[in-house]
């Protein structure tokens, strides 16, 4: 003879649901078998053990559905079978047997209902996640279009700057270098006649480097006591070095 249950499944599931609502506040991740068994024991079923709870198939399935275990929830729904009414009546002739079987059947449908709710909630979460990712994807696509446009604009700008740089380099090589050379040759008396030039003769003379030009090679910072004329002369010397570098190719 089977040992009488310490607590009927429908009562046990009601206590589990109460624990879920009152203690866990609807957070399925907080459901733990030892704590649930202790709660059952404290609420009218003294000595109810966690081992007994773990062995109860209906309780385990119900707890899994409350935890939001999608895999087990799906199993609960897909394992539904049509009730064989005649066999059900034949196997439950007594009132106690009928009560026990109906309770088990009710528990089964209860688990299916809870599992359906769990799956529905998961589906809602997935839909929301999908919508969020779609929105982020649209933003990324928009940003990508803007970046491509900026890339094209900067590439065009770079091409124009390169053209200008090439033109200016050629202009300097074709015009500025020869004019400066002509100015120096004219000063040395090597170039006769009138030569049209855009070179400022006074500045060219002040900044030109000649054999007797005194060049300061010290690393010391400029003395704050220098006069404006001295500072200007130093600046001219520095700029003369630059000019000399430009005309090294003519030597």
N, C-alpha and C positions, 0 to 999 in steps of 0.2 A: 504494500500500500504506500502510495506516494506521500511524502511528508507534507503536511499542510504549510502553505506559505505564511511567512511571518507578516507579510503585508501584500495585499492584492495589487496587481499591476496598475490599475487605474488610480488607486490611492497614492501609490509610489510616484507615478508620473505627475500627479497633482502637486505633490510635495517638491518634486524636482523643479517644476515650473515656478512654484512659489519661491524656491531658493534662487532660481534664475532671475526672477523679477525683483525680489526684496533685498537679496544679498549682493548679487552680481550686477543689479541694475541694468539688465539686458545685455551685458557684455559676455558673450559666449566663451571668450578666451579665459575667463576666470573660473570656469567650471572645472572642478577637480573631484575625482571620485572619493578620496578620504573625507573632504569637507562636506560633500553631499551626504555621505553615509552618516556622518556625525550629526548633520542637520536633521536627517530622518529619525535618528536615535533620540534627539532632543525634542522631537515633536510627536511624541506618543508611541514610539516603537523602540523602547529602550533596548540597547544591545545590538541594534542593527549594524552589521559589519560591512566593511568595504568589500570583502570577498563575496558576500551575498549579492551586493550591488553589481559587482563586475560580472557575476554569473547570470544576471538577468538580461536576456537578449533584448527585450523591449526597452528596458532602461538605457542600455548601452546605445541602442539605435536612436532613442529620443535625445540623449545627451549629445550625440554626434550631430544631429540636426540642429540643435540649439547652438552648437559651437560654430555652425556654418560650414561644416565639412561637406563640400559640394559633391565629392566622389561618393560618400556614403549616402548622402541625401538622394542622389540619382539612383543608387541601388534600391533604396526603399520604394521609389516610384516604379522602377522597371520590374520589380519582383511581385507586383500586384497580380493576383490570380482570382478568377471568377469563383464565387462561393457555390459549392455543391450543396444546395439546400437539403436534399433528402439525406445525404451522408451526414450533414451537420446535425439533423434531428435524430438520426439513428444513433449517433455517437454521444448524444447528450440527452438521455432519457430522464435523468433525475434533475430536480431543480438546481442543485448545487453545481452539477456538471454543466447545465445550460448557462448558469450564471457565469461560471469560470470561462467558458468558451466565448460567450458574448463579450466578456470583459477583454479577453485577448484580441477578439476581432475589432472591438472598438479602439483598443490600443494601437493595433496595426493601422487603422485608418487615421488615427491621430498622428502617428509618425509620418504617414504619407502627406498629411496636411502641413505639418511643420516642415517637412522636407521641401514641399512645393514653395512654401514661403521663403525658405533659405535660398532656393534656386532663383526665385523671382528677385530677391534682394541682390544676389550676385549679378544677375542679368542687368538690373538697373545700374549697378556700379560699373559694369563693363561698358554699358551704353554711355554713361557720363564720361568715363575715361576715353572712350573712342571720340566723343564730341570734343573733348579737351585737346586730344592729340591732333584731331583734324584742324582745329582752330590754330594750334601751334604750327602745323604744317603750312597752312595758308599764310601765316605771318612770315615763315622762313622763305616761302616762295616769293613773297612780295619783297622781302629784304634782298633776296638774291637778284631780282630784277633791278632793284635800285643800285646794287653794287656793280652789276654788269654795266649799267648806264654810266656810273661814275668811272669805271675802268675805261670805257670807250672814250669818255671826255678827257680823262687824264692822258690816255695814249695819244689822242689827237693833239693835246696841248704839248706833250713831250716832243712829238714830231715837229711841231711849229718852232719850239725852242731850239731844237737841233738845227733846223734850217737857218734860223736867225744867227745862231752861234757860228755856223759854217760860213755864212755870209760876212759876219763881222770879222772873223779870223782872216778871211780872204782879203777884206778891205784893208785891214791893218798891214798884212803882208805886202799888198800891192801899192798902198798909198802912204801909210805912216812911216814905215821903215825907210823907203826911198827918200821921203821928204827930210827926215832927220839926217840921213846920210848926206844929202845935198847941202843941208845947213852946215854940217861939220866941215865938209869939203870947201864950202865957200869961205868959212872963217879961216881955214888954213891956206887960202889962196889957190887951191887946186881947181876950183870951179870958177870959170870966167863967165861974164855976162849976167843978165838978169834972170833969176829963177823964181818962178811963182811958188810960194810955199805958205802953208797954214801954220807953220811952226812959229811960236813966239820966241824971237831971237834972244831976248833978255833972260827968259826962263831957261832956254836951252844952254846959254852960257853959264848960268848960275848952277845948273845941275849936272853939267857935263863933267866927266872924270878924265883928267889929264895927267901926264907924268908927274907933275908937281902937286897934285891934289892930296891934301892931308886927310887920311881916312882913320877915324877912331874905331879901333877893334876891341876896346875894353868892354867887359860885361857889366860894369857898374851902372846903376840906374842914373838917370840924368839928375845932376845937382839942382836942387830946388832954388839955388841962388843964381842960376844962370839967367842972363838977360834974355829978352825976347829975341834979340838979334842972334845971340849964340844958339838959342834953341832952333831958330829958323835955319841957321847954317848947318846944324846937325841934321835937321830934317832933310835939307837939300842933299847932304851927303848920302843919306840912306836912299833917297829916291834916285840919286845918281847911280848907285849900285844896281838898282832895278833896271834903269835905262841901259847901263853897260851890259847887263845880262841879255837884254833884248837884241843887242847888236854884236854879240860875240860871233855870230855866224858870218859877219862881214870881214872878220880879221883873217 
